[in-house]
């Protein structure tokens, strides 16, 4: 009887937490993740349970068995929007040996021989994919430049200098590994703004060629060789995902 009472209390407590979270939805926003299942999301074909809901959050172990696209996409497509999403990096088992020192221009700092200066960083890697396009990804990772940058545009040598500069975070606003962070991502036309933990990190960045509309995605990253990670894995969790179309 005591076990049943305890179980009922735990269920009631969890339910109250979910109701509390629902009551904290910003006015005018729609819930994209209900805290219980992956309604509103397209699970990759043959994923086999690697994208899942665990203790009220979206949990990913970076080992989707999908043959092709391993990202988790929204069912709906979006044009202009404001998106809130909490995320955290669970662990950093992979040591990335090729992390560059990124200048405010978005370019990589070079040594006296013209070679890139790199460092070893414990790393995990994911991101928020905008309008169905992997190039327009708001990065989640452990690089010193911080989360929020748009790697696909920053590394595109065909982009004007002002574009590459604007998609480079103006500051590192990341919290410590294992702690929850909050993105506020605003997309209007082809202009992106990103606020991380209340601090603007991407300000009025233009993304030339950004599709007019598309799904939002949570990014897969990472692979293994002989049972060991050979690239930064997306060992991440997500919660409190809200969107408002503008």
C-alpha positions as CSV (number, residue, x, y, z in Angstrom):
1,X,0.0,0.0,0.0
2,X,2.9,2.4,0.9
3,X,4.5,1.6,-2.5
4,X,1.2,2.5,-4.3
5,X,0.9,5.7,-2.3
6,X,4.5,6.7,-3.2
7,X,3.9,5.9,-6.9
8,X,0.7,8.0,-6.9
9,X,2.6,10.9,-5.2
10,X,5.4,10.7,-7.8
11,X,2.9,10.7,-10.7
12,X,1.0,13.6,-9.1
13,X,4.3,15.6,-8.6
14,X,5.4,15.0,-12.2
15,X,2.0,16.1,-13.5
16,X,2.1,19.3,-11.5
17,X,5.6,20.0,-12.9
18,X,4.2,19.6,-16.4
19,X,1.2,21.9,-15.6
20,X,3.6,24.4,-14.2
21,X,5.7,24.3,-17.3
22,X,2.6,24.7,-19.5
23,X,1.5,27.7,-17.4
24,X,4.9,29.4,-18.1
25,X,4.4,29.4,-21.9
26,X,5.1,32.9,-23.2
27,X,1.9,34.7,-24.3
28,X,1.0,34.0,-27.9
29,X,3.3,31.0,-28.2
30,X,2.5,27.4,-29.2
31,X,4.0,24.4,-27.5
32,X,6.1,22.3,-29.9
33,X,7.1,19.7,-27.3
34,X,4.5,18.5,-24.8
35,X,6.9,16.9,-22.3
36,X,5.3,13.4,-22.9
37,X,5.9,12.2,-26.4
38,X,7.2,13.3,-29.8
39,X,3.9,14.6,-31.1
40,X,4.6,17.5,-33.6
41,X,7.9,15.8,-34.6
42,X,8.9,13.4,-37.4
43,X,11.0,10.6,-36.0
44,X,13.6,9.5,-38.6
45,X,12.7,6.2,-40.4
46,X,14.3,3.3,-38.5
47,X,15.6,5.5,-35.8
48,X,14.9,2.6,-33.3
49,X,14.4,4.7,-30.2
50,X,17.5,6.9,-30.1
51,X,15.4,10.1,-30.2
52,X,13.1,9.7,-27.2
53,X,11.4,11.4,-24.3
54,X,13.1,10.8,-21.0
55,X,12.0,12.4,-17.7
56,X,10.0,15.0,-19.6
57,X,12.7,16.1,-22.0
58,X,13.7,15.2,-25.5
59,X,16.8,13.0,-25.1
60,X,19.3,12.0,-27.8
61,X,22.2,9.6,-27.7
62,X,23.6,10.4,-31.1
63,X,23.2,6.9,-32.3
64,X,20.1,7.0,-34.6
65,X,20.0,3.9,-36.8
66,X,18.2,5.8,-39.6
67,X,19.9,5.1,-43.0
68,X,19.7,8.7,-44.2
69,X,18.5,11.8,-42.4
70,X,19.0,11.3,-38.7
71,X,17.7,14.8,-37.6
72,X,14.5,15.3,-35.7
73,X,12.2,17.6,-37.7
74,X,8.9,19.4,-36.9
75,X,5.8,18.2,-38.7
76,X,4.9,21.8,-39.6
77,X,6.9,24.2,-41.8
78,X,7.5,27.8,-40.6
79,X,8.3,31.1,-42.3
80,X,8.8,33.9,-39.8
81,X,8.9,33.1,-36.1
82,X,10.2,33.5,-32.6
83,X,11.4,30.2,-31.1
84,X,12.3,29.5,-27.5
85,X,14.1,26.3,-26.7
86,X,16.0,25.0,-23.7
87,X,19.0,22.7,-24.4
88,X,21.8,21.1,-22.5
89,X,24.9,19.1,-23.4
90,X,24.9,15.9,-21.4
91,X,28.5,14.8,-21.7
92,X,31.7,15.4,-23.8
93,X,33.4,12.0,-24.3
94,X,35.0,13.1,-27.6
95,X,38.1,15.3,-27.6
96,X,38.0,17.4,-30.7
97,X,41.6,18.1,-31.9
98,X,40.8,20.6,-34.6
99,X,38.9,23.4,-32.9
100,X,40.0,26.8,-34.4
101,X,40.6,30.1,-32.7
102,X,37.9,32.2,-34.4
103,X,38.3,36.0,-34.8
104,X,35.4,38.5,-34.6
105,X,35.4,38.5,-38.5
106,X,34.5,34.8,-38.5
107,X,37.9,33.9,-39.9
108,X,40.4,31.6,-38.2
109,X,43.5,33.0,-36.6
110,X,46.8,31.9,-38.2
111,X,50.3,31.4,-36.9
112,X,53.4,32.9,-38.3
113,X,53.5,30.3,-41.0
114,X,50.0,31.0,-42.2
115,X,48.6,27.8,-40.6
116,X,45.4,27.7,-38.5
117,X,45.9,27.7,-34.8
118,X,43.9,24.8,-33.3
119,X,43.2,23.4,-29.9
120,X,41.9,20.3,-28.3
121,X,38.5,20.7,-26.7
122,X,36.1,18.1,-25.1
123,X,33.2,18.5,-27.5
124,X,29.6,17.5,-28.3
125,X,27.8,19.0,-31.3
126,X,24.1,19.6,-32.2
127,X,22.0,22.6,-33.3
128,X,18.7,24.1,-34.3
129,X,18.1,23.7,-38.1
130,X,16.1,26.6,-39.6
131,X,13.6,26.3,-42.4
132,X,14.6,22.7,-43.4
133,X,18.1,23.8,-44.2
134,X,21.2,22.3,-42.6
135,X,23.3,25.3,-43.7
136,X,21.2,27.6,-41.6
137,X,22.0,25.9,-38.3
138,X,22.2,27.7,-35.0
139,X,25.1,25.7,-33.4
140,X,25.1,23.9,-30.1
141,X,28.7,22.8,-29.2
142,X,31.6,23.4,-26.9
143,X,33.8,25.6,-29.0
144,X,35.3,28.7,-27.3
145,X,33.4,31.0,-29.7
146,X,30.2,29.8,-28.0
147,X,26.8,28.4,-29.1
148,X,24.6,30.3,-31.5
149,X,26.9,30.7,-34.5
150,X,25.8,29.7,-38.0
151,X,28.8,27.5,-39.1
152,X,27.4,26.9,-42.6
153,X,27.4,30.6,-43.4
154,X,30.6,31.5,-41.5
155,X,32.6,29.0,-43.3
156,X,31.2,29.8,-46.8
157,X,34.1,31.7,-48.5
158,X,31.6,32.8,-51.1
159,X,29.7,34.9,-48.6
160,X,30.5,38.6,-48.1
161,X,32.7,39.5,-45.1
162,X,29.8,41.2,-43.4
163,X,27.7,38.1,-43.6
164,X,30.4,35.9,-42.1
165,X,31.1,38.4,-39.4
166,X,27.4,38.7,-38.4
167,X,26.9,35.0,-38.0
168,X,29.9,34.8,-35.5
169,X,28.8,35.2,-31.9
170,X,29.7,38.5,-30.4
171,X,30.2,36.8,-27.0
172,X,30.2,33.4,-25.4
173,X,27.0,33.2,-23.3
174,X,27.1,29.4,-22.7
175,X,26.5,27.9,-19.3
176,X,28.7,25.0,-18.1
177,X,28.4,21.5,-19.6
178,X,25.4,19.7,-18.1
179,X,23.6,23.0,-17.3
180,X,20.4,24.1,-19.1
181,X,20.7,27.0,-21.6
182,X,17.9,28.9,-23.3
183,X,17.8,30.1,-26.9
184,X,15.5,32.8,-28.2
185,X,15.8,32.5,-32.0
186,X,14.0,35.1,-34.2
187,X,13.8,34.6,-38.0
188,X,12.2,37.3,-40.2
189,X,12.8,37.2,-43.9
190,X,16.4,36.2,-44.2
191,X,17.5,37.9,-41.0
192,X,18.4,36.0,-37.9
193,X,18.7,37.1,-34.2
194,X,19.8,34.8,-31.4
195,X,19.7,35.5,-27.7
196,X,21.4,32.9,-25.5
197,X,20.6,33.0,-21.8
198,X,19.3,36.5,-22.1
199,X,22.4,37.8,-23.9
200,X,22.3,38.7,-27.7
201,X,25.0,36.7,-29.5
202,X,23.8,37.0,-33.1
203,X,22.4,40.4,-34.1
204,X,20.6,41.1,-37.4
205,X,22.6,38.5,-39.4
206,X,21.5,38.1,-43.0
207,X,21.3,34.6,-44.3
208,X,21.4,34.9,-48.2
209,X,19.6,32.1,-49.9
210,X,17.6,31.0,-46.8
211,X,14.5,29.1,-47.9
212,X,11.3,31.1,-47.5
213,X,9.8,28.4,-45.3
214,X,10.6,25.0,-43.9
215,X,10.6,22.7,-40.9
216,X,12.6,23.2,-37.8
217,X,15.1,20.5,-36.8
218,X,17.1,19.3,-33.9
219,X,20.4,18.2,-35.3
220,X,22.1,14.8,-35.3
221,X,25.8,14.8,-35.2
222,X,28.5,12.2,-34.5
223,X,29.6,8.7,-35.5
224,X,31.6,5.8,-34.1
225,X,34.4,3.7,-35.4
226,X,35.2,0.4,-33.6
227,X,32.9,1.5,-30.8
228,X,34.7,4.9,-30.3
229,X,33.4,8.4,-31.3
230,X,35.3,9.7,-34.2
231,X,33.5,13.1,-34.3
232,X,31.6,15.2,-31.7
233,X,28.4,13.4,-30.8
234,X,25.0,15.1,-30.3
235,X,24.7,14.1,-26.6
236,X,22.0,16.6,-26.0
237,X,18.6,17.2,-24.4
238,X,15.8,19.7,-25.2
239,X,12.8,21.0,-23.3
240,X,10.4,24.0,-23.2
241,X,10.1,24.4,-27.0
242,X,7.7,27.2,-27.9
243,X,7.1,29.0,-31.1
244,X,5.2,32.1,-32.3
245,X,4.7,32.8,-36.0
246,X,5.2,36.5,-36.8
